[in-house]
C-alpha cells in the first residue's frame, strides 16, 4: 500500500465495476487491505431466523474495496485543538456580546 488512507478521505476508484466514482471512506480494514466506501459496495445479506433475530429478513452491509484500487483525491482535514486557540475563541465570544 503506497498511500496511507484514513477515514473521511475522499478517494476515486481506479479499477473494478465502480471505476471512476468518487466517495468518502467510512471504514478501513488494514489486516485484509480493504476499505468501505460511502454508497459503494452495498450488498444485501439474507439473515436466518434465530433467537436474536426472530423475524429473519435482509440486512444491508458494506463489501470492502481493495486499497490498491483506490486513489486519494482529497485528504480529510485534521485540526488539532490547542489551548491558545480555545482561549482566543472564548475571548472573541465575550467581546462580541
ROGUBA-364248 format. One record per atom (N, C-alpha, C): residue number from 0; atom name; x, y, z. Coordinates in pm, 1 decimal, decimal comma. Layout:
BEGIN
<tivex resi="NUM" name="CA" px="X" py="Y" pz="Z"/>
...
REM end
This chain:
BEGIN
<tivex resi="0" name="N" px="84,5" py="-117,6" pz="0,0"/>
<tivex resi="0" name="CA" px="0,0" py="0,0" pz="0,0"/>
<tivex resi="0" name="C" px="88,9" py="123,7" pz="0,0"/>
<tivex resi="1" name="N" px="85,0" py="198,3" pz="-105,9"/>
<tivex resi="1" name="CA" px="170,5" py="314,8" pz="-119,9"/>
<tivex resi="1" name="C" px="114,9" py="435,0" pz="-43,0"/>
<tivex resi="2" name="N" px="-18,7" py="444,9" pz="-34,5"/>
<tivex resi="2" name="CA" px="-80,2" py="559,7" pz="30,4"/>
<tivex resi="2" name="C" px="-125,4" py="523,1" pz="171,1"/>
<tivex resi="3" name="N" px="-128,2" py="621,0" pz="256,1"/>
<tivex resi="3" name="CA" px="-178,7" py="599,6" pz="390,7"/>
<tivex resi="3" name="C" px="-317,4" py="662,4" pz="398,1"/>
<tivex resi="4" name="N" px="-418,2" py="587,4" pz="359,7"/>
<tivex resi="4" name="CA" px="-554,9" py="636,9" pz="357,2"/>
<tivex resi="4" name="C" px="-615,2" py="631,7" pz="495,6"/>
<tivex resi="5" name="N" px="-703,7" py="727,7" pz="524,1"/>
<tivex resi="5" name="CA" px="-768,2" py="737,0" pz="655,1"/>
<tivex resi="5" name="C" px="-919,0" py="752,2" pz="636,5"/>
<tivex resi="6" name="N" px="-992,5" py="736,3" pz="743,8"/>
<tivex resi="6" name="CA" px="-1137,0" py="755,6" pz="742,1"/>
<tivex resi="6" name="C" px="-1166,1" py="901,8" pz="708,2"/>
<tivex resi="7" name="N" px="-1270,9" py="924,9" pz="631,6"/>
<tivex resi="7" name="CA" px="-1318,1" py="1055,6" pz="583,9"/>
<tivex resi="7" name="C" px="-1234,7" py="1112,9" pz="469,7"/>
<tivex resi="8" name="N" px="-1135,2" py="1039,7" pz="419,4"/>
<tivex resi="8" name="CA" px="-1064,1" py="1082,3" pz="298,8"/>
<tivex resi="8" name="C" px="-1154,7" py="1062,0" pz="178,3"/>
<tivex resi="9" name="N" px="-1143,9" py="1150,8" pz="80,7"/>
<tivex resi="9" name="CA" px="-1219,8" py="1135,5" pz="-43,1"/>
<tivex resi="9" name="C" px="-1129,7" py="1064,4" pz="-142,7"/>
<tivex resi="10" name="N" px="-1179,0" py="952,9" pz="-198,4"/>
<tivex resi="10" name="CA" px="-1098,7" py="871,7" pz="-289,6"/>
<tivex resi="10" name="C" px="-1173,6" py="846,2" pz="-419,6"/>
<tivex resi="11" name="N" px="-1098,1" py="807,2" pz="-522,8"/>
<tivex resi="11" name="CA" px="-1155,0" py="769,9" pz="-652,2"/>
<tivex resi="11" name="C" px="-1121,7" py="623,3" pz="-676,3"/>
<tivex resi="12" name="N" px="-1220,2" py="546,8" pz="-722,7"/>
<tivex resi="12" name="CA" px="-1198,7" py="406,5" pz="-755,4"/>
<tivex resi="12" name="C" px="-1134,0" py="401,3" pz="-893,4"/>
<tivex resi="13" name="N" px="-1019,5" py="333,2" pz="-903,2"/>
<tivex resi="13" name="CA" px="-944,7" py="331,3" pz="-1029,5"/>
<tivex resi="13" name="C" px="-953,7" py="196,9" pz="-1101,2"/>
<tivex resi="14" name="N" px="-1019,2" py="97,2" pz="-1041,3"/>
<tivex resi="14" name="CA" px="-1033,1" py="-32,9" pz="-1106,2"/>
<tivex resi="14" name="C" px="-1158,5" py="-101,5" pz="-1054,4"/>
<tivex resi="15" name="N" px="-1219,5" py="-184,3" pz="-1138,8"/>
<tivex resi="15" name="CA" px="-1336,1" py="-260,4" pz="-1098,4"/>
<tivex resi="15" name="C" px="-1464,6" py="-205,5" pz="-1156,8"/>
<tivex resi="16" name="N" px="-1577,3" py="-256,1" pz="-1106,0"/>
<tivex resi="16" name="CA" px="-1708,3" py="-217,7" pz="-1157,4"/>
<tivex resi="16" name="C" px="-1740,7" py="-70,2" pz="-1134,0"/>
<tivex resi="17" name="N" px="-1691,5" py="-14,4" pz="-1025,4"/>
<tivex resi="17" name="CA" px="-1722,2" py="124,3" pz="-990,2"/>
<tivex resi="17" name="C" px="-1611,4" py="220,8" pz="-1031,4"/>
<tivex resi="18" name="N" px="-1536,3" py="186,7" pz="-1135,8"/>
<tivex resi="18" name="CA" px="-1423,9" py="268,0" pz="-1181,1"/>
<tivex resi="18" name="C" px="-1468,4" py="410,8" pz="-1214,1"/>
<tivex resi="19" name="N" px="-1393,3" py="507,8" pz="-1159,8"/>
<tivex resi="19" name="CA" px="-1420,4" py="648,0" pz="-1187,7"/>
<tivex resi="19" name="C" px="-1508,1" py="717,2" pz="-1085,2"/>
<tivex resi="20" name="N" px="-1571,2" py="642,9" pz="-997,3"/>
<tivex resi="20" name="CA" px="-1658,6" py="705,7" pz="-897,2"/>
<tivex resi="20" name="C" px="-1576,2" py="754,6" pz="-778,4"/>
<tivex resi="21" name="N" px="-1622,4" py="863,5" pz="-719,1"/>
<tivex resi="21" name="CA" px="-1557,5" py="919,9" pz="-601,6"/>
<tivex resi="21" name="C" px="-1647,8" py="902,6" pz="-481,5"/>
<tivex resi="22" name="N" px="-1587,5" py="873,1" pz="-366,5"/>
<tivex resi="22" name="CA" px="-1664,4" py="852,7" pz="-243,9"/>
<tivex resi="22" name="C" px="-1574,4" py="876,6" pz="-123,5"/>
<tivex resi="23" name="N" px="-1637,8" py="883,4" pz="-7,2"/>
<tivex resi="23" name="CA" px="-1568,8" py="905,2" pz="118,8"/>
<tivex resi="23" name="C" px="-1549,0" py="770,5" pz="188,6"/>
<tivex resi="24" name="N" px="-1435,2" py="751,2" pz="253,1"/>
<tivex resi="24" name="CA" px="-1407,2" py="626,7" pz="325,1"/>
<tivex resi="24" name="C" px="-1482,8" py="626,6" pz="457,1"/>
<tivex resi="25" name="N" px="-1557,4" py="517,7" pz="481,0"/>
<tivex resi="25" name="CA" px="-1635,0" py="502,3" pz="603,8"/>
<tivex resi="25" name="C" px="-1559,6" py="417,4" pz="705,3"/>
<tivex resi="26" name="N" px="-1496,3" py="309,1" pz="657,1"/>
<tivex resi="26" name="CA" px="-1427,5" py="216,1" pz="746,0"/>
<tivex resi="26" name="C" px="-1309,7" py="155,0" pz="671,3"/>
<tivex resi="27" name="N" px="-1200,6" py="125,0" pz="742,9"/>
<tivex resi="27" name="CA" px="-1083,3" py="63,3" pz="682,7"/>
<tivex resi="27" name="C" px="-1047,3" py="-62,8" pz="760,3"/>
<tivex resi="28" name="N" px="-1022,2" py="-170,8" pz="687,0"/>
<tivex resi="28" name="CA" px="-975,8" py="-296,5" pz="745,6"/>
<tivex resi="28" name="C" px="-832,3" py="-317,0" pz="697,7"/>
<tivex resi="29" name="N" px="-736,1" py="-274,9" pz="777,5"/>
<tivex resi="29" name="CA" px="-596,4" py="-279,3" pz="736,9"/>
<tivex resi="29" name="C" px="-543,4" py="-422,5" pz="728,7"/>
<tivex resi="30" name="N" px="-596,2" py="-511,7" pz="810,2"/>
<tivex resi="30" name="CA" px="-549,7" py="-650,6" pz="809,8"/>
<tivex resi="30" name="C" px="-577,2" py="-716,7" pz="674,1"/>
<tivex resi="31" name="N" px="-696,2" py="-695,0" pz="620,1"/>
<tivex resi="31" name="CA" px="-733,5" py="-753,8" pz="491,5"/>
<tivex resi="31" name="C" px="-707,7" py="-659,9" pz="373,9"/>
<tivex resi="32" name="N" px="-668,6" py="-535,4" pz="400,1"/>
<tivex resi="32" name="CA" px="-638,8" py="-440,7" pz="293,2"/>
<tivex resi="32" name="C" px="-762,6" py="-393,7" pz="218,8"/>
<tivex resi="33" name="N" px="-872,7" py="-372,0" pz="291,2"/>
<tivex resi="33" name="CA" px="-998,8" py="-331,1" pz="229,5"/>
<tivex resi="33" name="C" px="-1046,7" py="-200,1" pz="291,9"/>
<tivex resi="34" name="N" px="-1125,1" py="-125,1" pz="212,8"/>
<tivex resi="34" name="CA" px="-1187,1" py="-1,7" pz="260,5"/>
<tivex resi="34" name="C" px="-1334,0" py="-2,9" pz="220,9"/>
<tivex resi="35" name="N" px="-1420,4" py="39,9" pz="312,2"/>
<tivex resi="35" name="CA" px="-1563,4" py="51,2" pz="284,6"/>
<tivex resi="35" name="C" px="-1591,5" py="196,2" pz="247,0"/>
<tivex resi="36" name="N" px="-1655,1" py="214,8" pz="131,4"/>
<tivex resi="36" name="CA" px="-1684,2" py="348,5" pz="81,3"/>
<tivex resi="36" name="C" px="-1832,3" py="379,9" pz="94,5"/>
<tivex resi="37" name="N" px="-1861,6" py="507,6" pz="113,6"/>
<tivex resi="37" name="CA" px="-1998,8" py="553,4" pz="131,7"/>
<tivex resi="37" name="C" px="-2078,4" py="537,2" pz="2,2"/>
<tivex resi="38" name="N" px="-2180,4" py="452,3" pz="5,4"/>
<tivex resi="38" name="CA" px="-2267,9" py="433,3" pz="-108,9"/>
<tivex resi="38" name="C" px="-2216,7" py="337,9" pz="-215,9"/>
<tivex resi="39" name="N" px="-2096,1" py="283,9" pz="-200,2"/>
<tivex resi="39" name="CA" px="-2039,8" py="191,1" pz="-297,7"/>
<tivex resi="39" name="C" px="-2013,2" py="58,3" pz="-228,3"/>
<tivex resi="40" name="N" px="-2046,9" py="-49,7" pz="-294,7"/>
<tivex resi="40" name="CA" px="-2021,4" py="-182,5" pz="-239,7"/>
<tivex resi="40" name="C" px="-2124,3" py="-225,3" pz="-137,4"/>
<tivex resi="41" name="N" px="-2247,7" py="-178,7" pz="-151,6"/>
<tivex resi="41" name="CA" px="-2354,8" py="-217,9" pz="-60,2"/>
<tivex resi="41" name="C" px="-2418,6" py="-347,1" pz="-111,7"/>
<tivex resi="42" name="N" px="-2432,6" py="-447,4" pz="-24,2"/>
<tivex resi="42" name="CA" px="-2486,7" py="-577,0" pz="-61,1"/>
<tivex resi="42" name="C" px="-2588,1" py="-618,5" pz="44,6"/>
<tivex resi="43" name="N" px="-2695,5" py="-685,6" pz="1,8"/>
<tivex resi="43" name="CA" px="-2794,0" py="-736,5" pz="96,4"/>
<tivex resi="43" name="C" px="-2762,0" py="-881,2" pz="131,3"/>
<tivex resi="44" name="N" px="-2759,5" py="-911,9" pz="260,3"/>
<tivex resi="44" name="CA" px="-2739,6" py="-1048,0" pz="308,7"/>
<tivex resi="44" name="C" px="-2872,4" py="-1097,0" pz="365,2"/>
<tivex resi="45" name="N" px="-2905,4" py="-1219,7" pz="336,6"/>
<tivex resi="45" name="CA" px="-3027,6" py="-1279,0" pz="389,6"/>
<tivex resi="45" name="C" px="-2996,0" py="-1341,2" pz="524,8"/>
<tivex resi="46" name="N" px="-3070,2" py="-1299,3" pz="625,8"/>
<tivex resi="46" name="CA" px="-3046,5" py="-1344,7" pz="762,0"/>
<tivex resi="46" name="C" px="-3145,2" py="-1456,2" pz="797,8"/>
<tivex resi="47" name="N" px="-3093,4" py="-1559,8" pz="857,3"/>
<tivex resi="47" name="CA" px="-3173,5" py="-1673,2" pz="900,6"/>
<tivex resi="47" name="C" px="-3245,7" py="-1636,6" pz="1030,3"/>
<tivex resi="48" name="N" px="-3362,6" py="-1693,0" pz="1053,5"/>
<tivex resi="48" name="CA" px="-3432,0" py="-1670,0" pz="1179,6"/>
<tivex resi="48" name="C" px="-3349,5" py="-1729,3" pz="1292,6"/>
<tivex resi="49" name="N" px="-3338,3" py="-1654,0" pz="1401,2"/>
<tivex resi="49" name="CA" px="-3263,1" py="-1701,9" pz="1517,2"/>
<tivex resi="49" name="C" px="-3324,0" py="-1642,5" pz="1643,1"/>
<tivex resi="50" name="N" px="-3268,8" py="-1677,6" pz="1754,9"/>
<tivex resi="50" name="CA" px="-3317,2" py="-1625,3" pz="1882,3"/>
<tivex resi="50" name="C" px="-3297,9" py="-1473,7" pz="1888,8"/>
<tivex resi="51" name="N" px="-3183,5" py="-1425,4" pz="1842,1"/>
<tivex resi="51" name="CA" px="-3154,9" py="-1281,7" pz="1845,0"/>
<tivex resi="51" name="C" px="-3226,2" py="-1205,1" pz="1734,2"/>
<tivex resi="52" name="N" px="-3258,2" py="-1273,6" pz="1624,5"/>
<tivex resi="52" name="CA" px="-3325,7" py="-1211,7" pz="1511,4"/>
<tivex resi="52" name="C" px="-3446,5" py="-1298,5" pz="1473,4"/>
<tivex resi="53" name="N" px="-3557,2" py="-1289,9" pz="1550,3"/>
<tivex resi="53" name="CA" px="-3670,0" py="-1380,6" pz="1528,1"/>
<tivex resi="53" name="C" px="-3741,3" py="-1361,0" pz="1394,5"/>
<tivex resi="54" name="N" px="-3733,7" py="-1243,3" pz="1335,5"/>
<tivex resi="54" name="CA" px="-3803,0" py="-1219,1" pz="1209,5"/>
<tivex resi="54" name="C" px="-3720,7" py="-1263,9" pz="1089,2"/>
<tivex resi="55" name="N" px="-3589,4" py="-1271,7" pz="1104,7"/>
<tivex resi="55" name="CA" px="-3503,9" py="-1301,5" pz="989,4"/>
<tivex resi="55" name="C" px="-3501,4" py="-1181,8" pz="897,1"/>
<tivex resi="56" name="N" px="-3492,6" py="-1203,3" pz="765,8"/>
<tivex resi="56" name="CA" px="-3501,4" py="-1093,9" pz="669,6"/>
<tivex resi="56" name="C" px="-3369,6" py="-1060,0" pz="605,4"/>
<tivex resi="57" name="N" px="-3359,8" py="-935,2" pz="556,0"/>
<tivex resi="57" name="CA" px="-3242,1" py="-889,4" pz="483,5"/>
<tivex resi="57" name="C" px="-3167,8" py="-784,8" pz="565,0"/>
<tivex resi="58" name="N" px="-3037,3" py="-781,7" pz="545,4"/>
<tivex resi="58" name="CA" px="-2952,3" py="-685,1" pz="613,2"/>
<tivex resi="58" name="C" px="-2855,9" py="-628,4" pz="509,9"/>
<tivex resi="59" name="N" px="-2844,0" py="-496,4" pz="501,9"/>
<tivex resi="59" name="CA" px="-2753,5" py="-432,0" pz="407,1"/>
<tivex resi="59" name="C" px="-2617,3" py="-413,4" pz="474,0"/>
<tivex resi="60" name="N" px="-2511,0" py="-461,6" pz="407,3"/>
<tivex resi="60" name="CA" px="-2376,2" py="-448,8" pz="461,6"/>
<tivex resi="60" name="C" px="-2283,3" py="-391,3" pz="355,2"/>
<tivex resi="61" name="N" px="-2166,6" py="-341,6" pz="401,1"/>
<tivex resi="61" name="CA" px="-2062,3" py="-292,0" pz="310,9"/>
<tivex resi="61" name="C" px="-1972,1" py="-407,4" pz="271,0"/>
<tivex resi="62" name="N" px="-1934,7" py="-411,6" pz="144,9"/>
<tivex resi="62" name="CA" px="-1832,9" py="-504,0" pz="97,5"/>
<tivex resi="62" name="C" px="-1711,7" py="-418,9" pz="64,3"/>
<tivex resi="63" name="N" px="-1598,8" py="-453,7" pz="121,9"/>
<tivex resi="63" name="CA" px="-1479,3" py="-371,8" pz="105,9"/>
<tivex resi="63" name="C" px="-1420,7" py="-374,4" pz="-33,7"/>
<tivex resi="64" name="N" px="-1358,9" py="-262,0" pz="-71,6"/>
<tivex resi="64" name="CA" px="-1285,6" py="-249,5" pz="-196,9"/>
<tivex resi="64" name="C" px="-1137,7" py="-249,4" pz="-162,6"/>
<tivex resi="65" name="N" px="-1057,9" py="-321,8" pz="-240,1"/>
<tivex resi="65" name="CA" px="-915,5" py="-333,4" pz="-212,5"/>
<tivex resi="65" name="C" px="-848,1" py="-196,3" pz="-215,2"/>
<tivex resi="66" name="N" px="-757,4" py="-172,7" pz="-120,7"/>
<tivex resi="66" name="CA" px="-691,7" py="-42,6" pz="-110,9"/>
<tivex resi="66" name="C" px="-608,1" py="-9,4" pz="-234,3"/>
<tivex resi="67" name="N" px="-562,2" py="-112,5" pz="-305,9"/>
<tivex resi="67" name="CA" px="-482,5" py="-87,0" pz="-425,6"/>
<tivex resi="67" name="C" px="-568,0" py="-32,6" pz="-539,7"/>
<tivex resi="68" name="N" px="-700,1" py="-43,0" pz="-528,7"/>
<tivex resi="68" name="CA" px="-790,7" py="6,9" pz="-631,8"/>
<tivex resi="68" name="C" px="-841,9" py="147,3" pz="-600,8"/>
<tivex resi="69" name="N" px="-783,6" py="213,7" pz="-502,5"/>
<tivex resi="69" name="CA" px="-827,7" py="347,2" pz="-462,7"/>
<tivex resi="69" name="C" px="-716,0" py="448,4" pz="-482,5"/>
<tivex resi="70" name="N" px="-755,7" py="570,2" pz="-519,9"/>
<tivex resi="70" name="CA" px="-661,1" py="679,7" pz="-537,4"/>
<tivex resi="70" name="C" px="-710,5" py="798,0" pz="-455,4"/>
<tivex resi="71" name="N" px="-623,8" py="857,0" pz="-377,1"/>
<tivex resi="71" name="CA" px="-659,6" py="969,6" pz="-291,9"/>
<tivex resi="71" name="C" px="-689,2" py="1092,6" pz="-376,2"/>
<tivex resi="72" name="N" px="-806,4" py="1153,6" pz="-352,1"/>
<tivex resi="72" name="CA" px="-844,9" py="1276,3" pz="-421,7"/>
<tivex resi="72" name="C" px="-828,1" py="1395,1" pz="-328,8"/>
<tivex resi="73" name="N" px="-880,8" py="1380,5" pz="-208,3"/>
<tivex resi="73" name="CA" px="-874,9" py="1490,0" pz="-111,3"/>
<tivex resi="73" name="C" px="-860,5" py="1430,7" pz="27,6"/>
<tivex resi="74" name="N" px="-758,7" py="1473,1" pz="101,4"/>
<tivex resi="74" name="CA" px="-734,9" py="1421,8" pz="235,4"/>
<tivex resi="74" name="C" px="-831,1" py="1487,1" pz="334,0"/>
<tivex resi="75" name="N" px="-866,3" py="1413,4" pz="437,5"/>
<tivex resi="75" name="CA" px="-953,3" py="1467,4" pz="542,0"/>
<tivex resi="75" name="C" px="-877,6" py="1574,6" pz="618,6"/>
<tivex resi="76" name="N" px="-948,1" py="1680,5" pz="654,0"/>
<tivex resi="76" name="CA" px="-884,5" py="1790,0" pz="726,6"/>
<tivex resi="76" name="C" px="-872,6" py="1752,2" pz="873,7"/>
<tivex resi="77" name="N" px="-754,3" py="1772,5" pz="926,7"/>
<tivex resi="77" name="CA" px="-727,7" py="1742,4" pz="1066,7"/>
<tivex resi="77" name="C" px="-692,7" py="1871,6" pz="1135,6"/>
<tivex resi="78" name="N" px="-774,6" py="1910,3" pz="1231,4"/>
<tivex resi="78" name="CA" px="-749,9" py="2033,0" pz="1305,6"/>
<tivex resi="78" name="C" px="-724,8" py="1997,2" pz="1450,7"/>
<tivex resi="79" name="N" px="-607,5" py="2027,5" pz="1495,7"/>
<tivex resi="79" name="CA" px="-571,0" py="1998,6" pz="1633,1"/>
<tivex resi="79" name="C" px="-610,9" py="2116,3" pz="1720,2"/>
<tivex resi="80" name="N" px="-690,7" py="2089,9" pz="1820,5"/>
<tivex resi="80" name="CA" px="-733,6" py="2195,7" pz="1911,7"/>
<tivex resi="80" name="C" px="-623,6" py="2221,3" pz="2013,8"/>
<tivex resi="81" name="N" px="-584,0" py="2345,5" pz="2025,0"/>
<tivex resi="81" name="CA" px="-482,0" py="2382,0" pz="2123,1"/>
<tivex resi="81" name="C" px="-542,9" py="2475,4" pz="2224,9"/>
<tivex resi="82" name="N" px="-475,4" py="2489,9" pz="2335,0"/>
<tivex resi="82" name="CA" px="-525,3" py="2576,5" pz="2441,6"/>
<tivex resi="82" name="C" px="-527,5" py="2722,4" pz="2396,5"/>
<tivex resi="83" name="N" px="-431,4" py="2762,7" pz="2315,6"/>
<tivex resi="83" name="CA" px="-425,5" py="2901,6" pz="2269,8"/>
<tivex resi="83" name="C" px="-546,2" py="2935,9" pz="2183,3"/>
<tivex resi="84" name="N" px="-583,5" py="2846,5" pz="2092,2"/>
<tivex resi="84" name="CA" px="-697,2" py="2875,5" pz="2005,3"/>
<tivex resi="84" name="C" px="-827,9" py="2871,8" pz="2083,3"/>
<tivex resi="85" name="N" px="-837,7" py="2783,6" pz="2183,2"/>
<tivex resi="85" name="CA" px="-958,6" py="2778,0" pz="2265,4"/>
<tivex resi="85" name="C" px="-975,0" py="2906,8" pz="2346,2"/>
<tivex resi="86" name="N" px="-864,3" py="2958,3" pz="2400,9"/>
<tivex resi="86" name="CA" px="-870,8" py="3082,7" pz="2477,6"/>
<tivex resi="86" name="C" px="-906,9" py="3199,8" pz="2387,1"/>
<tivex resi="87" name="N" px="-851,7" py="3203,0" pz="2266,9"/>
<tivex resi="87" name="CA" px="-880,7" py="3310,9" pz="2172,2"/>
<tivex resi="87" name="C" px="-1027,8" py="3306,9" pz="2130,7"/>
<tivex resi="88" name="N" px="-1083,4" py="3187,6" pz="2113,6"/>
<tivex resi="88" name="CA" px="-1225,8" py="3174,3" pz="2079,4"/>
<tivex resi="88" name="C" px="-1313,4" py="3225,0" pz="2192,0"/>
<tivex resi="89" name="N" px="-1278,6" py="3193,2" pz="2315,7"/>
<tivex resi="89" name="CA" px="-1357,6" py="3238,5" pz="2430,5"/>
<tivex resi="89" name="C" px="-1354,3" py="3390,7" pz="2443,0"/>
<tivex resi="90" name="N" px="-1235,8" py="3450,3" pz="2420,8"/>
<tivex resi="90" name="CA" px="-1224,3" py="3596,0" pz="2427,1"/>
<tivex resi="90" name="C" px="-1304,4" py="3661,8" pz="2316,0"/>
<tivex resi="91" name="N" px="-1302,6" py="3603,7" pz="2197,8"/>
<tivex resi="91" name="CA" px="-1377,3" py="3660,5" pz="2085,6"/>
<tivex resi="91" name="C" px="-1527,1" py="3654,4" pz="2112,5"/>
<tivex resi="92" name="N" px="-1573,7" py="3546,9" pz="2175,0"/>
<tivex resi="92" name="CA" px="-1717,0" py="3535,3" pz="2208,4"/>
<tivex resi="92" name="C" px="-1757,7" py="3636,5" pz="2313,4"/>
<tivex resi="93" name="N" px="-1672,0" py="3660,5" pz="2414,2"/>
<tivex resi="93" name="CA" px="-1702,7" py="3757,1" pz="2518,9"/>
<tivex resi="93" name="C" px="-1705,0" py="3899,6" pz="2462,6"/>
<tivex resi="94" name="N" px="-1612,9" py="3928,6" pz="2371,7"/>
<tivex resi="94" name="CA" px="-1603,8" py="4060,8" pz="2311,2"/>
<tivex resi="94" name="C" px="-1720,7" py="4089,2" pz="2217,1"/>
<tivex resi="95" name="N" px="-1780,1" py="3986,6" pz="2161,0"/>
<tivex resi="95" name="CA" px="-1889,8" py="4003,5" pz="2066,1"/>
<tivex resi="95" name="C" px="-2021,3" py="4035,9" pz="2136,7"/>
<tivex resi="96" name="N" px="-2032,0" py="4002,3" pz="2264,5"/>
<tivex resi="96" name="CA" px="-2157,2" py="4025,3" pz="2338,7"/>
<tivex resi="96" name="C" px="-2181,0" py="4168,6" pz="2370,5"/>
REM end
